Amino acid sequence: MVRWTLGRRITALCALVALVLGGLAAAAASTAQTGRSQVNDLLDHVGPLRTDSEQLLTVLVDQESRVRGFAQTRSDDFLAPYRAGIAEEQRLIAEMRGMTRDRAVLALLSTIDTQSAAWRAEIAEPAIAAARAVSSGDAQSILSERARTRFDQIRASVGALRDRTSALRAAAADRISGTQRTVVALLVLAGIVVIVAGAALAVLLRQLVTRPVVTLAGEVRRVARGEYEREIASGGPPELTRLARDINAMRQQIVADLGTVRQAQLQLEEANQLLEQQAEELTRSNRDLEQFAYVASHDLQEPLRKVASFCQLLQRRYAGQIDERADQYIAFAVDGAQRMQRLINDLLAFSRIGRITTGFTDIDLDRVVADAATQLGWRSEQVDGAITWSGLPTVRGEEPLLSALFTNLISNSLKFRHPERPPRVHIEAERVGDEWRISCSDNGIGIEPEYGDKVFVIFQRLHPKNEYPGTGIGLAIAKKIIEYHGGRIWLDTEAREGAVIRIALPATTTATAPATEATAPAEATAPAAEAAPSTPTEPTSPATAGQPELVPAAAETFRTEETAS
């Protein structure tokens, strides 16, 4: 035997209820129509029939009274209402015959019509004729006790008619009441059917849905608590049985996958332990490397200082006293020592970025760039250059590092200028989403796109050292500064003229753009109040053995300038 699904059972129940309610509705509608017809019959026929019977008696009595009044007074004023009463009597009888099909009423109407006609022919008309003949005695004799008896017969017939019409009206009212009671009973029965159907549906859902679902949920919870090997089964309609089978299949698949996951988890834990060990070793290695770079660069200062100092003493004391080759060798030694000293200083500055910090504060880049432009004003004057900037925001960062960043960028633009035109450096910014995009563009010799990544590598040079001075660390320092501030730096390879370095820095809630976007020029002649530095010479050994300044050598022109193609 095929088990009915829950949907088929609910559909069958609903169809049965709909069929019963439809039958009750049809019966109620038919009964209501019958009741409406009965009410119309009462209002249009039975009620007017009772009224006309009362009016008929009144008309007959009025005729008898008019005849007696004429017999006494012989005044024609009594005859006109008598004649009108006859016409009204005939109208009422005809109307009453048209309003009913009851045989008793029709028989009574015929009797009354015959009796009234006989009364008029035998009593009323002779009495009127006698009164006209001025024989009041004869008229009174005609209207004697026998005439009253004849009229009482008519009155009795009209009373019987009234009683019959009253009975008809009472019967109609009883039928209307019975019809109304039937309609109410049908409505009550429909309500009972709805209640019974709702209760049956509730029981059906409880037995076929709620209980099986609760049982299935309990089985699922037991599996969820860790009983993964427990088989899941459920009774109820076929839908829930199929659902239980599907859940059990899912459980089996989960158990199979869980074994794989556990094995992968063990492997992942082993890999995590290995990664943690490697991370610790890498952290320790990086710390050792930073310490080594700092200590090595710091400890190498003293021997290099001695080498450079004594080579310079040899150069000053014995210059021209030995042969030309010796002077050349001494110059090579001095140059090598100085270059080594520059490399060590730059390496020291590079290693200290992010290691020695004063904490982030709100930095006005407009002021930072203005200070950098002032610092490099003497360089700009020498090459008839111009430094301009506009729209620079306030960001979170460390001012010494950001100052070193823009000093390096502007210094590079001035150094790698085009030989046929004076250098022009422009720095601007715009807000893009959650970051500030800052660009430093110039009209110099530019950088080939294939070297876009190489220029940010430490000690990478694109030109010989005798063509452009520097160690090739400037842009590497700039990249480390930007990354330390959570930003990005890259070369715009689509620049048509010169080089364009683009920077992206996070825009925090406290970082706001300047009130105006007007370009603030910083021409080379702007810092007139500043005393231009003298022509730089090759740096000698530091005056003290302390740590060098963190600001890279863009401020010390020949020490930290980056190279470009």
Salt bridges, closest charged atoms under 4 A:
ASP41 OD1 - HIS45 ND1 3.35
GLU54 OE2 - ARG50 NH1 2.18
GLU54 OE2 - ARG162 NE 2.86
ASP62 OD1 - ARG66 NE 3.42
GLU64 OE2 - ARG68 NE 2.12
GLU88 OE2 - ARG91 NH2 2.49
GLU89 OE1 - ARG120 NH1 2.65
GLU95 OE1 - ARG91 NH1 3.15
ASP102 OD1 - ARG164 NH2 2.70
ASP113 OD2 - ARG97 NH2 3.85
GLU122 OE1 - ARG150 NH1 2.34
GLU125 OE2 - ARG83 NH1 3.05
GLU145 OE1 - ARG148 NH1 3.91
ASP152 OD1 - ARG155 NE 3.84
GLU219 OE1 - ARG230 NE 2.71
GLU227 OE1 - ARG222 NH2 3.44
GLU231 OE2 - ARG251 NH2 3.22
ASP299 OD1 - HIS298 ND1 3.71
GLU302 OE1 - ARG305 NH1 2.41
ASP335 OD2 - ARG339 NE 3.11
ASP346 OD1 - ARG559 NH1 3.72
ASP362 OD1 - ARG396 NH1 3.17
ASP371 OD2 - ARG367 NH1 3.93
GLU399 OE2 - ARG367 NH1 2.60
GLU428 OE1 - HIS426 NE2 3.56
GLU435 OE2 - ARG437 NE 2.70
GLU435 OE2 - ARG488 NH2 2.75
ASP492 OD2 - ARG502 NH2 2.83
GLU497 OE2 - ARG421 NH2 3.48
GLU538 OE1 - ARG342 NH1 2.89
GLU556 OE1 - ARG559 NE 2.10
GLU561 OE2 - ARG379 NH1 2.62
GLU561 OE1 - LYS415 NZ 3.22
